[in-house]
Every structure is written in C-alpha cells, then in structure tokens.
Amino acid sequence: MIRATAQIALREWKRILTRKDHYIVLLVLPAFLFFFYAFIFDKQQAEDLPVAIWDDDRSAVSRQITFLLEQTASIHITASVSSETELRQLMQEKKIIGAVHFPKNMEKDIKSRHPVKVAVYTNASALIPSKLVYKDAAGVIITAGSGVNLQKFMKTGMTEGKAMALIMPVKLQLFTLYNPTYNYQNYLVPGLVTVAMMMMIIMVTVLIFNKEWEEGTEQELAEIGRGNAGVVFTGKALAHLTASWINFALVFGIIFPIFSMYHAGTWWSLFVMFNLMSLACIGIGAMVSVIMLDVMLALDFGIFYTSPAFVFSGFTFPRWGMPWYDQYYAAIMPYTPFLDAFFKLYFMELPLRYAGPEALRLLLFIGFTFFIAVFFLQKRLDKTQTHAAPVTAS
Amino acid sequence: MLLRLLLREVKRIAADHSLVLTLLLAPLVYVFFYGSIYQYKAEEEVPIAVVDDDRTGLSQTLITQIDNSQMVNVALRTTLEGAKESMYQGHTQGFLYIEKGMEQKVLSLQQADMVLAVNAARFLPSSEVAGAITQIGLTVGAGVRLQYLQKKGMNTEMSMQEVMPVNVDYRPMFNSRSDYGTFLLPGLIAMILQQTLLIGLAGGSAAERQRGSISEWMQMAGGNASVALWGKGLFYFLLFCAYAYFFLTVNFRVLELEILGSGWELAIITVIFLLSLIPMGIFTGLLFKSQLLATQLMVFSTYPIFLITGYSWPLSEMPPFVKAVSYLLPITPFLGLYQGVVQQGAHITDRLPDLYHLLGLWCFYAAICLWKMRSLYKPNAVAHAV
C-alpha cells in the first residue's frame, strides 16, 4: 500500500513537472508574482504627497504652521491657491491631494482670544493618501493650538507641568502594535502572497483527476493505485503538498528575508498552519476535480471560488463590517481561518495554541473534502476498471 | 462581413460553457457579489477591550463616549491580562487601559495617562479606532479646560473661546464621509468590467489557437486582420458596453454611488477603454496555445493589475519598473479619467494627459494584436484541412 502510494506520488510529481498548466502555476508564477508584490510596496510608506496652501492670513503664525506642515512625512507643499474653486480644480487635475486653509486674521484672532478654524481639505476619493495628509496636518494644527494654550496658561504664572495638564488632562499613550509605522509592505504583501498560494493550490488541484480522464490515463492510474481511491488520493495529495512546500520555502526563506519581512521564530507554527491550509485546498480541488470531469468547468469553479478569497477574508475590510451572507461565504473558504491564524502567528508572533480554533476549522475542511473526494473517486475507479475488464478480456 | 464575424463569435461562445460562464455570468455575479461586501461603506463598531482601574465618574464618562462613537464597541475587561488575551484570541482589536487615580489627577491639575494599544496588523480598523479615541481624548481635555476656566470666574462664552484657540476643520472632498466603500466600489466595478472581458477574450483567443481555427477566422474576414480583429471584437464591444451601462446605472444606484461628472464624458472614456482592452485581450490570448493556461494566468493578473493602477496606492510612490508596467495598462489612464469624472466631477479636459495615454494604448494594442494575428495566419490551412 505504501509502495503504491509512493508510486502515485512520484507519478504526480512527474505530471507536475511536465504539464505547463501545473508547473507554471505552481513553480514559475509564484517566484515572479511574489517578488512583484513585494516590489510594488518597496517604498513602504507614502511620502511627500502634493498639498496646496491657501493662506488668507499671511502672518508669521501661518508661515510657521506651513513650515511645520512641510516637515511632516506625508505633506509636500507644491502649490499656493486663493480659493476653494482653485483648490478643487487642482484636485480634479490630479495636481494636489489636499490643501490647508489659514483664515484671514488668524494670528490676530489667536492673540485676541478668538478661536480660529484651520481647514484641512483632502481629496477623499483617494482614501489612503487623503487620510495620511489629514493625520499629519491635524497633528501639526493641534500641536500649534496646544502651544498657544501653553503660552497663555504659563503667562498666568502656572508651571509648565500644570499648564500641560490643562492642555492635555488625559494623555493618550498610543501603541500601534505589530506594525508601528503602518508600513504598507509589511501589511499587504504577506496577505497577498498567502492568498495567491491558496489560489495556486486550488487552481491546479481542480485538474488532478479530470485531466487523467481527459488524457485517457485513468486506467494506468487505477492500476498503479490498485483500484484503491484512498491510495490514489493520498499519493496525489502528497505530491501537491510537497509542491506547496517549495512555495513556502520561497516565501519564508527568500522573499520575506530579502524584503525584511521575516519574523524569526514564527516559521514552524506557520508551517503547521500552512500545511493544514494546503491540505484543505487540495481536498477542495480534488473534490471538484473528481466531481466535474470537464476540465475547463472545474477550472471555472476554481476561479469563481478562489478569486473573492482576499476581500472576503477580512484582510482589507473587516468581516464584521460585511452583510451576514458575505460572512457566511467567507466561512466556506479555507483562507479565512488560515488568515485569522496567520494574524496571530505571523504578525502577533503568538504560540501555535492560539491558532487552535482556526486549526480545528481547517481540519473540518480537510475531513469533509477528503471524504467526498475519496468516495467519488472510488466510484470512478470502479467504473473505469469495470469498463476496462471486458476490453482486457476480449 | 463584420456581422458574420460577430455571429461566428456568438456561436463559439455558445458552444464553450467556460466562455459562457466567464463572459455572460461572471460580470453580473461578481459585480453584485463584490459590491455587497462594501454595502455598509465603512467599518464600524470595532471591538476594543477596556480596563477601567479608575472607576470614577470621569472614567465612566470617557468609556460611555467611546462606546457611543460609531467606530468603537467597548468590551469591558477586569484585568489588563484579560484584555491582552482577548486581543490575542482575536475577539478584540486592541485595548484601552485607564489608570487608577485618573480623575483625582485631573482634578488636582496633574496630567493623567491612558494607554491605548491597537492591533495595527489589521490596518484599517486600527487607524480608525486610534483616530476616534484620540478625538474623544481631546474633547474630554477641552471639557476639563472649560470647567477650569469657569471656576476661575470666566463666563461660559469667554471660556468656550479659550478652550480650543486653534481648531481643525476637516473637509474631505468628493467623499464627504471618507468611507471605504465610496472610495473603493467605483474602482472595483471598473476592475470587474476589465478582468471579465480580458479573461474571456484571452481564453477565447487561446482556444482559437488551440483548436487551429485562426485561419478560418481570418479567411472569414477576407484575410484582412483589421476586419478580423474588429469583427470578433464587435461582439465583446457591444456586450461590455451593455454591462458598463448596467453597472453604472443599476449597480451604482443599488450601492448608492453617485456620478458627479458628465454621463456623456463617462460614456466616451468607457468606449475608448473597451476599445483598447479588446486588442489587448486578443493579443494576450494569442500568446498561448492552451485556453486552460491562458485563463489560469489571466486570473492571477487581477490583484497585481489593481495594485499598480495607482487607485489604492499612489503611482508616484512606486518603483520605476512597476510604474513602467502600470503605464502599459489601459486601466491606469482610464481610472485616472473615470475617477475624475465619477468621483470628483472633473471633465475630460482636466485630465487630457490620461486621455492621450489611453488613446495611445488603444493604438499600441491594436498594432501588436494585428501583427500577432498576421504572424499566426496561415492562408492555406483551411484549404488543406478541407
């Protein structure tokens, strides 16, 4: 039995290496795609975004705030405007992403204790740069306001400590855990890479049985596997599991270290979860492949099933913000529990036990899909051998 | 002749269930399916564990204000360890710790500390939560100052003026709620339009090569590659014009999205976009001898293409090589124009460089597609086959 399983696995590896729709997707594409993903966000953070100044005050204070704005990471003053119409036009022409407006008599109002409003305009149809610009601009303006208050309170004879306590009675110490600089490369690339790994496994395993029937090699397969679906399935699954290890090694051994995304000490627990996800994907692919003998139809199923995985998994937009039916759809994809575990093991660097609930869900995927796949495969193999027997006899 | 080629294409697609699924079913299913995710537009009620060691009126007020904000859903925990564990288990996205004696410190004019830890591995909710709680902290601070000034004998109006001498007035333009759905959905719809067309066209063209029917296709066009290209493309053009109209009317209405600019200008750029995608899709498909492989690889192009268009991440921040690849994609200038017209009420004339870029890519893809078709055309193949 073990010998037959090993023979099937070896035969499947030969198939992987000789079929373009197998080796390109499993072995060639990953190297190109994963490097490309990492390369897109090589700068890691968006900096020096074009921002306009609309200065109706033209005072020392407005110049000082403008100087401080230019010192921030995201803002680069590139234009000066004199009206909202003008700044709207520049946004429509893609020349600026935001603008800061200092109202007339700002300095005078501050000195005469009249509150002033500094307007921060952003082009929020480009959400990410817009939020970056707002965050930095608001930080500068609030600090400037606090500075004004500090001076006022200290002029009344208050100590600096007490004045600070009045300006900010409750000081919020903010810890942005696991990605303190909101680095885009560290955030997006692991998600993009792992979802691509899942897609690749499913997109190839949907072809592992139906291709045999398409190519007329099912008889040979049945003979090597001694007509036992469990043996045939295990052999093929082993070959695809080991093929997926190559991609795991590529990602965690080459790409992540090169782009400084490697989290030491996490690889073993990630490898365990990756194997569970790979097996779940192999189970899904094999189940489809054995039920849908039409190769293109099976591939289409693979595409329809896997394409939405990234957005439905909650990586970019949280699942709790989606309608209930989308949350159910997310639940029937193996990437969803894998991603939840991946957050814990990779980003948060927690011990493997924290991924227990997700591992259990993946095991359920594996149990269910393996059972269905083997059941239908056995039926097909039996039919193949029944058809082959009279031919052989004659 | 164009009509004959169009009918040929209809017959081919009808006979290929994979193309039926990709070209006729996928665009409609995907646009409703993906669109529904962002139906609520913004993520809200992010669960945050709160540990209140102060247990005073001030801390209670603070927690109530945080819980009342749309962004945060407070989950009370009794210990810091419990709060951390809750985050580790994935039940909450961070924790807020209020130190013992906070109210007393504030009343005796000493600065109190409050610790907020957010799980920034989950990018979007963490930054939104940090922003919301920071804002509440500032508001509480302003309230404390107000009380102090009033105690000093200042009247309410005067003290209100003193509390916040410089305020930020945030004016997000073209997406007044700054929500994720309004930002992403228009781009997502354009992407679905492009990818279903490209995957279907590339798969279908690869199938022509796989089945050896290129000569038949070209001969039906009288050996004229241009007629063959646009005769075949006419079906896709009409079909995807209909989809585009449907998406921009029905789906936009269902998803409560607005078109701020001119509908006619949007129609013009969409037509040019589709005209540039058709030769691009056919050319890509003709590079393959297998429909299966062409379809597989085109599927993997979706995310990279979307990421390098500049829609979600500024093009100026990308490495030169990535920028160069991006400039070769019709969707890059199209999204520039489309985002301008749809989301910012801009005119085509405001973004002429994008228009010239898109027109240039239409010419480029038409030229290389015609070249590829001619190079694969064997005039005698059909005769020999007969």
Chai-1 contact restraints between the chains, C-beta under 6 A:
chainA,res_idxA,chainB,res_idxB,connection_type,confidence,min_distance_angstrom,max_distance_angstrom,comment,restraint_id
A,K20,B,L293,contact,1.0,0.0,6.0,A-B,restraint_1
A,D21,B,L292,contact,1.0,0.0,6.0,A-B,restraint_2
A,D21,B,L293,contact,1.0,0.0,6.0,A-B,restraint_3
A,V25,B,Q296,contact,1.0,0.0,6.0,A-B,restraint_4
A,F36,B,P304,contact,1.0,0.0,6.0,A-B,restraint_5
A,I40,B,L307,contact,1.0,0.0,6.0,A-B,restraint_6
A,I40,B,V322,contact,1.0,0.0,6.0,A-B,restraint_7
A,D42,B,P319,contact,1.0,0.0,6.0,A-B,restraint_8
A,K43,B,E317,contact,1.0,0.0,6.0,A-B,restraint_9
A,A46,B,P314,contact,1.0,0.0,6.0,A-B,restraint_10
A,A46,B,E317,contact,1.0,0.0,6.0,A-B,restraint_11
A,Q92,B,G340,contact,1.0,0.0,6.0,A-B,restraint_12
A,Q92,B,Q344,contact,1.0,0.0,6.0,A-B,restraint_13
A,Q92,B,A346,contact,1.0,0.0,6.0,A-B,restraint_14
A,Q92,B,D350,contact,1.0,0.0,6.0,A-B,restraint_15
A,E93,B,D350,contact,1.0,0.0,6.0,A-B,restraint_16
A,I110,B,P165,contact,1.0,0.0,6.0,A-B,restraint_17
A,R113,B,Q161,contact,1.0,0.0,6.0,A-B,restraint_18
A,P115,B,Q161,contact,1.0,0.0,6.0,A-B,restraint_19
A,P115,B,M164,contact,1.0,0.0,6.0,A-B,restraint_20
A,P115,B,P165,contact,1.0,0.0,6.0,A-B,restraint_21
A,V116,B,V166,contact,1.0,0.0,6.0,A-B,restraint_22
A,K117,B,N167,contact,1.0,0.0,6.0,A-B,restraint_23
A,K117,B,D169,contact,1.0,0.0,6.0,A-B,restraint_24
A,A119,B,D169,contact,1.0,0.0,6.0,A-B,restraint_25
A,A119,B,R171,contact,1.0,0.0,6.0,A-B,restraint_26
A,V120,B,V168,contact,1.0,0.0,6.0,A-B,restraint_27
A,V120,B,Y170,contact,1.0,0.0,6.0,A-B,restraint_28
A,Y121,B,R171,contact,1.0,0.0,6.0,A-B,restraint_29
A,Y121,B,M173,contact,1.0,0.0,6.0,A-B,restraint_30
A,T122,B,P172,contact,1.0,0.0,6.0,A-B,restraint_31
A,N123,B,M173,contact,1.0,0.0,6.0,A-B,restraint_32
A,A124,B,P172,contact,1.0,0.0,6.0,A-B,restraint_33
A,A124,B,F174,contact,1.0,0.0,6.0,A-B,restraint_34
A,A124,B,N175,contact,1.0,0.0,6.0,A-B,restraint_35
A,A124,B,S178,contact,1.0,0.0,6.0,A-B,restraint_36
A,S125,B,F174,contact,1.0,0.0,6.0,A-B,restraint_37
A,S125,B,N175,contact,1.0,0.0,6.0,A-B,restraint_38
A,S125,B,Q343,contact,1.0,0.0,6.0,A-B,restraint_39
A,S125,B,Q344,contact,1.0,0.0,6.0,A-B,restraint_40
A,L127,B,F183,contact,1.0,0.0,6.0,A-B,restraint_41
A,P129,B,P314,contact,1.0,0.0,6.0,A-B,restraint_42
A,A138,B,V168,contact,1.0,0.0,6.0,A-B,restraint_43
A,I141,B,V168,contact,1.0,0.0,6.0,A-B,restraint_44
A,A144,B,V166,contact,1.0,0.0,6.0,A-B,restraint_45
A,G145,B,P165,contact,1.0,0.0,6.0,A-B,restraint_46
A,G145,B,V166,contact,1.0,0.0,6.0,A-B,restraint_47
A,V148,B,P165,contact,1.0,0.0,6.0,A-B,restraint_48
A,K162,B,L109,contact,1.0,0.0,6.0,A-B,restraint_49
A,M164,B,Q111,contact,1.0,0.0,6.0,A-B,restraint_50
A,A165,B,L109,contact,1.0,0.0,6.0,A-B,restraint_51
A,A165,B,Q110,contact,1.0,0.0,6.0,A-B,restraint_52
A,A165,B,Q111,contact,1.0,0.0,6.0,A-B,restraint_53
A,L166,B,R145,contact,1.0,0.0,6.0,A-B,restraint_54
A,L166,B,Y148,contact,1.0,0.0,6.0,A-B,restraint_55
A,M168,B,G141,contact,1.0,0.0,6.0,A-B,restraint_56
A,P169,B,V106,contact,1.0,0.0,6.0,A-B,restraint_57
A,P169,B,G141,contact,1.0,0.0,6.0,A-B,restraint_58
A,P169,B,V144,contact,1.0,0.0,6.0,A-B,restraint_59
A,V170,B,A112,contact,1.0,0.0,6.0,A-B,restraint_60
A,V170,B,M114,contact,1.0,0.0,6.0,A-B,restraint_61
A,V170,B,G137,contact,1.0,0.0,6.0,A-B,restraint_62
A,V170,B,V140,contact,1.0,0.0,6.0,A-B,restraint_63
A,K171,B,Q111,contact,1.0,0.0,6.0,A-B,restraint_64
A,K171,B,D113,contact,1.0,0.0,6.0,A-B,restraint_65
A,L172,B,M114,contact,1.0,0.0,6.0,A-B,restraint_66
A,L172,B,L116,contact,1.0,0.0,6.0,A-B,restraint_67
A,L172,B,T134,contact,1.0,0.0,6.0,A-B,restraint_68
A,L172,B,G137,contact,1.0,0.0,6.0,A-B,restraint_69
A,Q173,B,D113,contact,1.0,0.0,6.0,A-B,restraint_70
A,Q173,B,V115,contact,1.0,0.0,6.0,A-B,restraint_71
A,L174,B,L116,contact,1.0,0.0,6.0,A-B,restraint_72
A,L174,B,A130,contact,1.0,0.0,6.0,A-B,restraint_73
A,F175,B,A117,contact,1.0,0.0,6.0,A-B,restraint_74
A,T176,B,V118,contact,1.0,0.0,6.0,A-B,restraint_75
A,T176,B,A120,contact,1.0,0.0,6.0,A-B,restraint_76
A,L177,B,A117,contact,1.0,0.0,6.0,A-B,restraint_77
A,L177,B,N119,contact,1.0,0.0,6.0,A-B,restraint_78
A,L177,B,A120,contact,1.0,0.0,6.0,A-B,restraint_79
A,Y178,B,A120,contact,1.0,0.0,6.0,A-B,restraint_80
A,Y178,B,A121,contact,1.0,0.0,6.0,A-B,restraint_81
A,N179,B,A120,contact,1.0,0.0,6.0,A-B,restraint_82
A,N179,B,A121,contact,1.0,0.0,6.0,A-B,restraint_83
A,Y187,B,F123,contact,1.0,0.0,6.0,A-B,restraint_84
A,M203,B,Q296,contact,1.0,0.0,6.0,A-B,restraint_85
A,M296,B,S18,contact,1.0,0.0,6.0,A-B,restraint_86
A,D300,B,S18,contact,1.0,0.0,6.0,A-B,restraint_87
A,D300,B,L21,contact,1.0,0.0,6.0,A-B,restraint_88
A,I303,B,V299,contact,1.0,0.0,6.0,A-B,restraint_89
A,V311,B,I37,contact,1.0,0.0,6.0,A-B,restraint_90
A,P318,B,E43,contact,1.0,0.0,6.0,A-B,restraint_91
A,P318,B,P125,contact,1.0,0.0,6.0,A-B,restraint_92
A,G321,B,Y40,contact,1.0,0.0,6.0,A-B,restraint_93
A,G321,B,E43,contact,1.0,0.0,6.0,A-B,restraint_94
A,M322,B,I37,contact,1.0,0.0,6.0,A-B,restraint_95
A,P323,B,S36,contact,1.0,0.0,6.0,A-B,restraint_96
A,P323,B,Q39,contact,1.0,0.0,6.0,A-B,restraint_97
A,D326,B,S36,contact,1.0,0.0,6.0,A-B,restraint_98
A,D326,B,I37,contact,1.0,0.0,6.0,A-B,restraint_99
A,D340,B,G90,contact,1.0,0.0,6.0,A-B,restraint_100
A,F343,B,A121,contact,1.0,0.0,6.0,A-B,restraint_101
A,F347,B,A121,contact,1.0,0.0,6.0,A-B,restraint_102
A,L350,B,Y88,contact,1.0,0.0,6.0,A-B,restraint_103
A,Y354,B,Y88,contact,1.0,0.0,6.0,A-B,restraint_104
